[in-house]
Amino acid sequence: MYGWMGKILRIDLTDKQTTEEKIATNVLREFIGGRGLGAKLLLEDLKPGIDPLGPENEIIFSAGPLGGVPVAGATRCAILGKSPLTGIYGETNCSGSFGPEIKRCGYDAIVVQGASETPVYVLVQDNEVKIKNAKHIWGKTTGEAHSSLLKDIGSEKAHTACIGPAGENLVKYASVICDLFHAGGRVGLGAVMGSKMLKALGLYGSNEIEVADNERFKQLNKEIAKEVYAKGEAHRKYGTAETIAIFNETGRLPTKGYRKGVFDGAHKISGETMADTILIRRDACLACPIACNRIVKADEQYEVDPAYGGPEYETLAALGSFCCNDNLVAICKANELCNKYGLDTMSTGVSIAFAMECFEKGLLTCSDAGGIDLTWGNHETIIELIHQIVQKKGLGKLLCEGVRVASSKIKGSEDFALHIKGLEMPFHDPRVKVGMGLSFATSNRGACHLQSFSDSVFENKNGLIKELGMNEPVSRTETNELKSKYVAISQDLNALYDSLVVCKWTIFPFGYSLNTLTSLVTAVTGCNFTLRELAVVGERAFNLGRIFNSREGIARKDDTIPIRFAEPLEPPNPNKGIFPQYVLDKMLDYYYEARGWDIETGLPKPGKLIELGLKDFVYS
């Protein structure tokens, strides 16, 4: 078998047993790996209505056929389970080398089931699996746990996935942290590990990943490295933080809880300022010429440990402009704490901004907050609230549940609890990018900016994919049938990327072409894929997430957008548009039609599922 290893490792923490399960070749071809394979396993393994923090849930670490092959971007890992934050399909994705190490240990996926009565960690060295006592690292930071596992394995080349105190304390948006600063965040799968008393997994393998056509692979790899390097210049200099200045100049930098699109302190927290002040080096994933990871260090005001990396755009916006905080060092400290304690930076920022707006509107008082000053922009308060959220103390006891739950307990705050299906908003304004707004509303994991391409791609002729039906440009503010169709197509492509599992910054529209990707997958696996077949793999994966959610009661009624986006941005701002629910409803009709879903319910039609080869998942 080429590309794939053909096996799943199952670990049952209840009875401390491990088993290996073969994967049929047709399953690998149809679901590829990563998100696609993981979603299939979730649907087969989990019963509807289970408690996300109960032993019936599982957490899946799923690699892809390109993982471990030395090509730019092929280093990611999909992590899946039922989300304790949203109560529905949960999936995250992290960079680093944990995904490829799954392959080097001889597996395509690791599935952890059941729950231990006492803290444990798991070591996998090739085909040898050990479930070990973790009492000595329970309560420790992710960095301390990581160091302990490397010592136990006996190699600095091993890779880990750890939780910190946030996951142990079952904070609903706790992250899984791979190798210190590669975060699998957003949907709270760190809390799932915590509920299983699973502190960490450590992997160290020696298996080689065989490639079907090595000469063709080498040729493609050279072309890919050259193209990714050329297109990634700005990203290499400033990381995703380059977008802070761009978004601010165009009036679309989410500020003050999405009430403004321009932040007066944007230049202070920009990628350029970071590069000129506290950036000490850039870190690259395996075989990637971009080196977009920021490594920062500071000694004044706050001491920032470079071991935990540095903030990217979403974190700078979440803990910066969104909270009106222009203190770059404080943002970097907050990022360090989130990685150290295992906490999602985005949900953390939205939750803190929610508390600040409650305070501004008189719904929370200083007394309610234990004497903390919740004034917008107070960086000391942001740092303090992170500690409280992790410890579930003070105001953190409320905020650790996410804004959906918090708003249900603070009367009058519902309109600015910024979430979709329970997942806090990312930092891309749907009043300016309406296609992104449609994708937010229909994303299987809730509000997520990584499910589709940005609207700027659709309005550029270089962003069109004629083989898949994208034939003419459409503006970023257009709400027509074409835009809705393009969103569905790009969601399927992003689901494909998450199934392969590859970095979206190295591939179309930011890196090498889809035709090159098709040739690469064929060269590695030996399976003669066409671009259309690969797109269907992504469509299949996206529909699996929707099927999972339908079993939990999700339907058209839940494909919504926060009411805040029906309000115009506060001046001064060049963007005058709004994005109310009635506009979204029109786009949903177009979108469901393009997907082959029922327009009334928003659920996949049985005929569509059968067409996708998902007849086993047709529901009555």
C-alpha positions as CSV (number, residue, x, y, z in Angstrom):
1,M,0.0,0.0,0.0
2,Y,1.3,3.4,-0.9
3,G,0.7,6.7,1.0
4,W,-1.5,5.0,3.6
5,M,-0.6,2.5,6.3
6,G,-3.9,0.7,6.1
7,K,-4.5,0.5,9.9
8,I,-6.3,2.2,12.7
9,L,-5.1,1.9,16.3
10,R,-8.0,1.8,18.9
11,I,-7.2,2.5,22.5
12,D,-9.9,1.7,25.1
13,L,-9.0,3.6,28.3
14,T,-11.8,1.9,30.3
15,D,-10.3,-1.6,30.2
16,K,-6.8,-0.5,29.1
17,Q,-6.9,-2.5,25.9
18,T,-5.6,-1.7,22.5
19,T,-6.5,-3.2,19.1
20,E,-5.5,-2.8,15.5
21,E,-8.1,-2.6,12.7
22,K,-7.5,-2.9,9.0
23,I,-8.9,-0.3,6.7
24,A,-10.3,-1.5,3.3
25,T,-8.6,0.1,0.3
26,N,-12.0,1.4,-1.1
27,V,-12.6,3.2,2.2
28,L,-9.3,4.9,2.0
29,R,-9.9,5.9,-1.6
30,E,-13.4,7.2,-0.8
31,F,-12.7,9.0,2.4
32,I,-8.9,9.6,2.0
33,G,-8.0,10.2,5.7
34,G,-8.1,13.1,8.1
35,R,-11.5,14.7,8.3
36,G,-13.2,12.4,5.8
37,L,-12.1,9.1,7.6
38,G,-12.6,10.7,11.0
39,A,-16.2,11.8,10.3
40,K,-17.0,8.3,9.0
41,L,-15.7,6.7,12.2
42,L,-17.6,9.2,14.4
43,L,-20.9,8.4,12.6
44,E,-20.3,4.6,12.9
45,D,-19.0,4.6,16.5
46,L,-21.1,7.2,18.4
47,K,-24.8,7.0,19.2
48,P,-26.9,10.2,18.8
49,G,-27.4,12.2,22.0
50,I,-24.3,11.0,24.0
51,D,-22.7,13.3,26.5
52,P,-19.6,14.8,24.9
53,L,-17.8,14.5,28.3
54,G,-19.0,11.0,28.9
55,P,-17.0,7.8,28.2
56,E,-19.2,7.1,25.1
57,N,-17.5,9.9,23.2
58,E,-14.2,9.3,21.5
59,I,-11.4,11.4,20.2
60,I,-9.8,10.6,16.9
61,F,-6.4,11.7,15.6
62,S,-6.4,11.2,11.9
63,A,-3.6,11.6,9.4
64,G,-3.7,11.7,5.6
65,P,-2.0,9.9,2.7
66,L,0.5,12.8,2.2
67,G,1.5,12.9,5.9
68,G,5.1,12.0,6.5
69,V,5.9,12.6,2.8
70,P,8.5,15.4,2.6
71,V,6.3,17.9,0.7
72,A,5.3,21.5,1.7
73,G,2.1,21.5,3.8
74,A,1.7,17.8,4.4
75,T,2.3,17.9,8.1
76,R,-1.2,18.5,9.6
77,C,-3.4,16.3,11.8
78,A,-7.2,16.2,12.0
79,I,-8.7,15.7,15.5
80,L,-12.4,14.8,15.9
81,G,-15.0,14.1,18.5
82,K,-18.4,15.3,19.7
83,S,-17.8,18.9,20.9
84,P,-18.5,19.7,24.5
85,L,-18.8,23.4,23.6
86,T,-21.4,23.0,20.8
87,G,-22.9,19.6,21.5
88,I,-22.5,18.7,17.8
89,Y,-19.8,17.6,15.3
90,G,-16.4,18.6,16.6
91,E,-13.3,18.8,14.4
92,T,-10.0,20.7,14.7
93,N,-6.8,20.6,12.8
94,C,-3.3,21.3,13.9
95,S,0.1,21.8,12.2
96,G,3.5,20.5,13.4
97,S,4.6,16.9,13.0
98,F,2.1,15.0,15.2
99,G,0.1,13.9,12.1
100,P,3.0,12.5,10.2
101,E,4.2,10.7,13.3
102,I,1.0,8.8,13.4
103,K,1.9,7.4,10.1
104,R,5.5,6.7,11.1
105,C,4.1,4.6,14.0
106,G,2.3,2.5,11.4
107,Y,-1.3,3.9,11.5
108,D,-3.6,6.2,9.6
109,A,-5.6,7.1,12.7
110,I,-5.7,6.7,16.4
111,V,-9.1,6.3,18.1
112,V,-9.3,6.8,21.9
113,Q,-12.4,5.4,23.5
114,G,-13.8,5.0,27.0
115,A,-12.4,6.7,30.1
116,S,-9.7,6.0,32.7
117,E,-10.5,6.3,36.4
118,T,-7.1,7.8,37.1
119,P,-4.8,10.1,35.0
120,V,-3.0,8.3,32.2
121,Y,-0.9,9.1,29.1
122,V,-0.3,6.9,26.1
123,L,3.0,6.2,24.4
124,V,3.1,4.7,20.9
125,Q,6.5,3.6,19.6
126,D,6.0,1.9,16.2
127,N,3.5,-1.0,17.0
128,E,4.2,-0.9,20.8
129,V,1.5,0.9,22.8
130,K,1.7,1.6,26.5
131,I,-0.9,3.2,28.7
132,K,1.0,4.8,31.6
133,N,0.2,6.5,34.9
134,A,0.1,10.3,34.5
135,K,-0.4,11.4,38.1
136,H,3.0,13.1,38.1
137,I,2.1,15.3,35.2
138,W,-1.6,15.9,35.9
139,G,-2.1,19.5,36.7
140,K,1.1,20.5,34.8
141,T,1.3,22.8,31.8
142,T,1.5,21.5,28.3
143,G,5.2,22.3,28.2
144,E,5.9,20.3,31.3
145,A,3.9,17.4,30.1
146,H,5.6,17.5,26.7
147,S,9.1,17.5,28.3
148,S,8.2,14.6,30.5
149,L,7.0,12.5,27.6
150,L,10.1,13.1,25.5
151,K,12.2,12.0,28.5
152,D,10.1,8.9,28.9
153,I,10.3,8.0,25.2
154,G,14.0,8.8,25.2
155,S,14.1,11.0,22.1
156,E,13.8,14.7,21.3
157,K,12.5,13.7,17.9
158,A,9.2,12.3,19.4
159,H,6.0,14.3,19.1
160,T,3.2,14.9,21.5
161,A,-0.4,16.0,21.9
162,C,-1.1,17.3,25.4
163,I,-3.8,19.1,27.4
164,G,-3.1,21.6,30.1
165,P,-5.1,22.5,33.2
166,A,-7.9,23.9,31.0
167,G,-8.6,20.5,29.5
168,E,-8.3,18.8,32.9
169,N,-10.8,21.3,34.4
170,L,-13.2,20.6,31.5
171,V,-13.2,24.2,30.2
172,K,-15.6,23.9,27.2
173,Y,-13.1,25.4,24.7
174,A,-10.0,23.7,25.9
175,S,-7.4,22.9,23.2
176,V,-5.2,20.0,22.3
177,I,-1.7,21.3,22.0
178,C,0.8,19.5,19.8
179,D,4.5,20.1,20.4
180,L,4.1,23.2,22.6
181,F,2.5,25.7,20.2
182,H,0.6,23.9,17.5
183,A,-3.0,24.2,18.7
184,G,-6.0,22.0,17.9
185,G,-8.5,24.5,19.2
186,R,-12.0,25.9,18.8
187,V,-14.4,23.1,19.7
188,G,-13.1,21.9,23.1
189,L,-11.6,18.6,22.3
190,G,-9.0,19.2,25.0
191,A,-11.9,18.9,27.5
192,V,-12.8,15.5,25.9
193,M,-9.3,14.3,26.6
194,G,-9.7,15.7,30.2
195,S,-13.0,13.8,30.6
196,K,-11.1,10.6,29.7
197,M,-8.3,11.5,32.2
198,L,-6.0,11.4,29.2
199,K,-3.2,13.9,29.7
200,A,-1.2,13.2,26.5
201,L,-0.2,11.0,23.7
202,G,3.5,10.6,22.8
203,L,4.5,9.2,19.4
204,Y,7.8,8.0,18.0
205,G,7.9,5.8,14.9
206,S,10.4,4.5,12.4
207,N,8.1,3.4,9.5
208,E,8.8,4.8,6.1
209,I,5.9,6.0,4.0
210,E,6.1,4.4,0.6
211,V,5.4,6.5,-2.5
212,A,4.0,4.8,-5.6
213,D,5.8,6.9,-8.2
214,N,8.9,8.3,-6.6
215,E,10.4,10.0,-9.7
216,R,7.1,11.8,-10.4
217,F,6.9,12.7,-6.8
218,K,10.3,14.2,-6.8
219,Q,9.6,16.3,-9.8
220,L,6.3,17.6,-8.4
221,N,7.9,18.3,-5.0
222,K,10.5,20.6,-6.6
223,E,7.8,22.5,-8.5
224,I,5.7,22.8,-5.3
225,A,8.6,24.0,-3.2
226,K,9.4,26.7,-5.8
227,E,5.8,27.9,-6.2
228,V,5.0,27.9,-2.5
229,Y,8.2,29.8,-1.7
230,A,7.5,32.5,-4.4
231,K,3.9,33.0,-3.3
232,G,4.6,32.9,0.4
233,E,7.0,35.9,0.7
234,A,4.8,38.2,2.8
235,H,3.6,35.3,4.8
236,R,7.2,34.3,5.5
237,K,8.0,37.8,6.7
238,Y,4.9,38.5,8.9
239,G,2.9,35.2,9.1
240,T,-0.8,35.6,9.1
241,A,-0.3,38.7,11.1
242,E,0.3,40.5,7.8
243,T,-3.5,40.8,7.5
244,I,-3.9,43.1,10.6
245,A,-2.8,46.1,8.6
246,I,-4.6,45.1,5.4
247,F,-7.9,44.5,7.2
248,N,-7.6,47.7,9.2
249,E,-6.9,49.8,6.1
250,T,-9.9,48.4,4.3
251,G,-12.2,48.8,7.4
252,R,-12.7,45.1,8.1
253,L,-10.6,44.5,11.2
254,P,-13.1,43.2,13.8
255,T,-13.0,45.6,16.7
256,K,-14.9,46.2,19.9
257,G,-17.0,43.0,19.5
258,Y,-17.7,43.5,15.8
259,R,-19.1,47.0,16.3
260,K,-16.2,48.6,14.4
261,G,-14.0,47.7,11.5
262,V,-11.1,50.1,12.2
263,F,-8.9,49.9,15.2
264,D,-6.8,52.9,16.2
265,G,-4.1,50.7,17.7
266,A,-3.8,48.3,14.7
267,H,-0.3,49.4,13.8
268,K,0.9,48.5,17.4
269,I,-0.2,44.9,17.0
270,S,0.6,44.3,13.4
271,G,2.8,41.7,11.9
272,E,5.2,44.4,10.8
273,T,5.5,45.7,14.4
274,M,6.0,42.2,15.8
275,A,8.8,41.6,13.3
276,D,10.5,44.8,14.2
277,T,10.3,44.4,18.0
278,I,9.8,41.0,19.7
279,L,10.1,38.4,16.9
280,I,13.3,36.3,17.5
281,R,12.9,33.7,14.8
282,R,10.6,32.0,12.4
283,D,9.8,28.3,12.6
284,A,8.9,26.0,9.7
285,C,6.9,22.8,9.5
286,L,8.6,19.8,7.8
287,A,9.6,20.6,4.2
288,C,7.9,23.9,4.1
289,P,9.7,27.0,2.7
290,I,7.4,29.6,4.2
291,A,8.3,29.3,7.9
292,C,5.1,31.2,9.0
293,N,5.3,30.2,12.7
294,R,6.2,33.2,14.9
295,I,8.5,32.8,17.8
296,V,8.5,35.8,20.1
297,K,10.2,36.8,23.3
298,A,9.7,39.7,25.7
299,D,11.2,40.6,29.1
300,E,9.5,44.0,29.8
301,Q,6.0,44.5,31.3
302,Y,5.3,40.8,30.7
303,E,7.8,38.0,30.4
304,V,7.0,36.0,27.3
305,D,8.4,32.5,26.9
306,P,9.4,31.8,23.3
307,A,8.8,28.0,23.8
308,Y,5.1,28.6,23.2
309,G,5.5,30.3,19.8
310,G,3.8,33.6,19.0
311,P,0.3,34.8,17.9
312,E,-1.1,34.6,14.4
313,Y,-3.8,36.8,13.0
314,E,-6.8,35.3,14.7
315,T,-5.2,35.5,18.1
316,L,-4.0,39.1,17.5
317,A,-7.6,40.0,16.6
318,A,-9.2,38.0,19.3
319,L,-7.1,39.3,22.2
320,G,-6.2,42.6,20.5
321,S,-8.6,44.6,18.4
322,F,-11.7,42.7,19.3
323,C,-11.1,43.6,23.0
324,C,-9.7,47.1,22.0
325,N,-6.3,46.0,23.4
326,D,-3.3,47.5,21.6
327,N,-0.6,46.1,23.9
328,L,1.3,43.6,21.7
329,V,3.4,42.2,24.5
330,A,0.2,41.5,26.5
331,I,-1.3,39.7,23.5
332,C,1.8,37.6,23.2
333,K,1.6,36.8,26.9
334,A,-2.0,35.9,26.6
335,N,-1.1,33.6,23.6
336,E,1.6,32.0,25.7
337,L,-0.9,31.3,28.6
338,C,-3.5,29.9,26.2
339,N,-0.9,27.5,24.7
340,K,0.6,26.7,28.1
341,Y,-2.8,26.0,29.7
342,G,-4.4,24.5,26.6
343,L,-7.1,27.1,25.8
344,D,-8.5,28.3,22.5
345,T,-7.4,31.8,21.9
346,M,-10.4,32.7,19.7
347,S,-13.2,31.6,22.0
348,T,-11.2,33.1,24.9
349,G,-11.1,36.5,23.2
350,V,-14.8,36.5,22.2
351,S,-15.7,35.5,25.7
352,I,-13.7,38.3,27.3
353,A,-15.1,40.9,24.8
354,F,-18.6,39.7,25.7
355,A,-17.8,40.4,29.4
356,M,-16.5,43.8,28.5
357,E,-19.6,44.7,26.6
358,C,-21.8,43.4,29.4
359,F,-19.9,45.7,31.7
360,E,-20.2,48.7,29.3
361,K,-24.0,48.1,29.1
362,G,-24.4,47.8,32.9
363,L,-25.2,44.1,32.8
364,L,-22.1,43.2,34.8
365,T,-20.7,45.3,37.6
366,C,-17.2,45.4,39.2
367,S,-18.7,43.6,42.1
368,D,-20.0,40.8,39.8
369,A,-16.5,40.6,38.3
370,G,-14.8,40.4,41.7
371,G,-13.4,43.9,41.5
372,I,-11.9,43.4,38.0
373,D,-12.0,46.4,35.8
374,L,-13.8,45.2,32.6
375,T,-13.2,48.4,30.6
376,W,-12.5,47.9,27.0
377,G,-8.8,47.5,26.2
378,N,-7.6,46.7,29.7
379,H,-4.8,44.2,29.0
380,E,-4.3,43.4,32.7
381,T,-7.9,42.2,32.8
382,I,-7.5,40.0,29.8
383,I,-4.5,38.3,31.4
384,E,-6.4,37.9,34.7
385,L,-9.5,36.5,33.0
386,I,-7.5,33.8,31.2
387,H,-6.3,32.6,34.6
388,Q,-9.8,32.6,36.0
389,I,-11.2,30.8,32.9
390,V,-8.7,28.0,33.2
391,Q,-9.3,27.7,36.9
392,K,-13.1,28.1,36.6
393,K,-13.0,30.7,39.3
394,G,-14.6,34.2,39.7
395,L,-16.0,35.4,36.4
396,G,-14.1,32.6,34.7
397,K,-16.6,30.2,36.1
398,L,-19.2,31.7,33.8
399,L,-17.0,32.5,30.8
400,C,-15.5,29.0,30.6
401,E,-18.8,27.7,29.3
402,G,-18.7,29.9,26.2
403,V,-20.8,32.9,25.3
404,R,-23.9,30.9,24.4
405,V,-24.2,29.6,27.9
406,A,-23.0,32.8,29.5
407,S,-25.6,34.9,27.7
408,S,-28.4,32.6,28.8
409,K,-27.4,33.6,32.4
410,I,-27.1,37.4,31.8
411,K,-30.5,38.8,30.8
412,G,-30.2,41.3,27.9
413,S,-26.9,40.1,26.6
414,E,-28.2,37.6,23.9
415,D,-27.8,40.0,21.0
416,F,-24.1,40.4,21.4
417,A,-23.3,36.8,22.3
418,L,-21.4,36.2,19.1
419,H,-21.5,32.6,18.2
420,I,-23.1,30.2,15.6
421,K,-24.3,26.8,16.9
422,G,-22.4,27.5,20.1
423,L,-19.0,28.2,18.5
424,E,-17.7,31.7,19.0
425,M,-17.2,33.9,15.9
426,P,-13.8,34.1,14.1
427,F,-12.5,37.4,12.9
428,H,-13.7,37.9,9.3
429,D,-16.7,40.3,8.9
430,P,-19.6,38.9,7.0
431,R,-20.9,42.4,6.3
432,V,-17.9,42.7,4.0
433,K,-17.5,39.0,3.0
434,V,-21.0,37.7,2.6
435,G,-19.9,34.4,1.2
436,M,-17.9,33.9,4.3
437,G,-21.0,34.7,6.3
438,L,-22.9,32.0,4.5
439,S,-20.1,29.5,5.2
440,F,-20.1,30.5,8.9
441,A,-23.8,29.7,9.1
442,T,-23.6,26.3,7.4
443,S,-20.2,25.1,8.8
444,N,-20.6,21.8,10.5
445,R,-18.6,22.8,13.6
446,G,-20.2,26.2,13.9
447,A,-18.7,29.6,13.1
448,C,-15.5,28.8,11.3
449,H,-13.4,30.8,8.8
450,L,-11.5,27.7,7.6
451,Q,-14.4,26.0,5.9
452,S,-14.4,28.0,2.6
453,F,-12.3,30.5,0.6
454,S,-12.6,34.2,1.3
455,D,-14.9,36.2,-1.0
456,S,-11.8,38.0,-2.4
457,V,-10.9,34.7,-4.1
458,F,-14.3,34.5,-5.9
459,E,-14.0,38.0,-7.4
460,N,-10.6,37.3,-8.9
461,K,-10.4,35.5,-12.2
462,N,-7.3,33.6,-10.9
463,G,-9.5,32.1,-8.2
464,L,-11.9,30.4,-10.6
465,I,-12.0,26.6,-11.1
466,K,-13.8,26.0,-14.3
467,E,-13.5,22.2,-14.0
468,L,-15.7,22.5,-10.9
469,G,-18.2,25.0,-12.3
470,M,-16.7,28.3,-11.2
471,N,-16.7,30.1,-14.5
472,E,-17.0,33.8,-13.8
473,P,-16.0,36.3,-11.0
474,V,-18.5,37.4,-8.4
475,S,-18.0,40.4,-6.1
476,R,-17.4,39.9,-2.3
477,T,-20.7,41.7,-1.4
478,E,-22.8,39.8,-4.0
479,T,-25.6,37.6,-2.5
480,N,-26.8,35.8,-5.6
481,E,-27.1,32.1,-6.6
482,L,-23.6,32.0,-8.1
483,K,-22.0,33.2,-4.9
484,S,-23.9,30.6,-2.9
485,K,-22.8,27.8,-5.3
486,Y,-19.2,29.0,-5.1
487,V,-19.3,28.7,-1.3
488,A,-20.5,25.1,-1.5
489,I,-17.7,24.2,-4.0
490,S,-15.0,25.9,-1.8
491,Q,-16.4,24.2,1.3
492,D,-16.0,20.8,-0.4
493,L,-12.4,21.7,-1.5
494,N,-11.5,22.7,2.1
495,A,-13.0,19.5,3.4
496,L,-10.7,17.7,0.9
497,Y,-7.7,19.6,2.2
498,D,-8.7,18.6,5.7
499,S,-9.0,15.0,4.6
500,L,-5.6,14.8,2.9
501,V,-4.6,16.6,5.6
502,V,-2.7,19.6,4.1
503,C,-1.9,23.2,5.0
504,K,-4.3,25.6,3.3
505,W,-1.5,28.2,3.0
506,T,0.5,26.0,0.7
507,I,-2.2,25.1,-1.8
508,F,-4.7,26.8,-4.0
509,P,-5.6,29.7,-3.8
510,F,-2.5,30.6,-1.8
511,G,0.0,28.1,-3.2
512,Y,0.3,25.4,-5.8
513,S,-2.6,24.5,-8.2
514,L,-5.3,21.9,-7.8
515,N,-4.1,20.1,-10.9
516,T,-0.7,19.8,-9.2
517,L,-2.4,18.5,-6.1
518,T,-4.3,15.9,-8.1
519,S,-1.0,14.7,-9.7
520,L,0.7,14.7,-6.3
521,V,-2.0,12.5,-4.6
522,T,-1.9,10.1,-7.6
523,A,1.9,9.9,-7.5
524,V,1.9,9.2,-3.7
525,T,-1.0,6.7,-3.5
526,G,-0.9,5.1,-7.0
527,C,-4.6,5.8,-7.3
528,N,-5.5,7.5,-10.5
529,F,-7.6,10.4,-9.2
530,T,-9.1,13.2,-11.2
531,L,-9.8,16.6,-9.8
532,R,-13.5,15.9,-9.9
533,E,-13.1,12.7,-7.9
534,L,-11.1,14.5,-5.3
535,A,-13.7,17.2,-5.0
536,V,-16.3,14.5,-4.4
537,V,-14.2,13.2,-1.6
538,G,-14.5,16.6,0.0
539,E,-18.2,16.8,-0.7
540,R,-18.6,13.4,0.9
541,A,-16.7,14.6,4.0
542,F,-18.8,17.7,4.3
543,N,-22.0,15.8,4.1
544,L,-20.9,13.4,6.8
545,G,-20.6,16.3,9.2
546,R,-24.1,17.5,8.3
547,I,-25.5,14.0,8.8
548,F,-23.8,13.8,12.3
549,N,-25.4,17.1,13.2
550,S,-28.8,16.1,11.8
551,R,-28.8,13.3,14.4
552,E,-28.3,15.9,17.1
553,G,-31.3,18.0,15.9
554,I,-29.4,20.5,13.7
555,A,-31.4,21.7,10.6
556,R,-32.1,24.9,8.6
557,K,-33.3,26.7,11.8
558,D,-29.8,26.6,13.1
559,D,-28.1,28.0,10.0
560,T,-28.1,31.5,11.3
561,I,-25.9,34.6,11.8
562,P,-25.7,36.8,15.0
563,I,-28.0,39.8,14.9
564,R,-25.1,42.1,15.3
565,F,-24.3,41.7,11.6
566,A,-27.7,43.3,10.7
567,E,-26.3,46.5,12.2
568,P,-23.9,48.8,10.2
569,L,-20.3,49.2,11.4
570,E,-19.8,52.3,13.6
571,P,-18.1,55.2,11.8
572,P,-15.6,56.0,10.6
573,N,-15.6,53.1,8.1
574,P,-15.6,52.7,4.4
575,N,-17.9,49.7,4.6
576,K,-21.6,50.5,4.7
577,G,-23.2,47.1,4.2
578,I,-25.2,44.9,6.6
579,F,-25.9,41.1,6.6
580,P,-29.3,40.4,8.1
581,Q,-30.9,37.0,8.4
582,Y,-33.3,37.6,5.5
583,V,-30.4,38.0,3.1
584,L,-28.8,34.9,4.5
585,D,-32.2,33.0,4.1
586,K,-32.2,33.9,0.4
587,M,-28.6,32.6,0.0
588,L,-29.5,29.4,2.0
589,D,-32.2,28.5,-0.6
590,Y,-29.6,28.8,-3.4
591,Y,-27.0,27.0,-1.3
592,Y,-29.2,24.0,-0.4
593,E,-30.3,23.6,-4.0
594,A,-26.6,23.6,-5.1
595,R,-25.8,20.9,-2.5
596,G,-28.8,18.7,-3.2
597,W,-30.3,19.3,0.3
598,D,-33.9,19.8,1.2
599,I,-34.7,23.6,1.1
600,E,-37.2,23.4,3.9
601,T,-35.1,21.4,6.4
602,G,-31.6,22.0,5.2
603,L,-30.8,18.2,5.4
604,P,-29.1,16.2,2.7
605,K,-31.7,14.4,0.5
606,P,-31.4,10.6,0.4
607,G,-30.7,10.7,-3.3
608,K,-27.7,12.9,-2.8
609,L,-26.3,10.6,-0.1
610,I,-26.7,7.6,-2.3
611,E,-25.0,9.5,-5.2
612,L,-22.1,10.2,-2.9
613,G,-21.8,6.5,-1.9
614,L,-23.2,7.2,1.6
615,K,-26.3,4.9,1.5
616,D,-25.4,3.4,4.9
617,F,-25.9,6.9,6.4
618,V,-29.4,7.6,4.9
619,Y,-31.7,8.5,7.7
620,S,-35.5,8.1,7.9
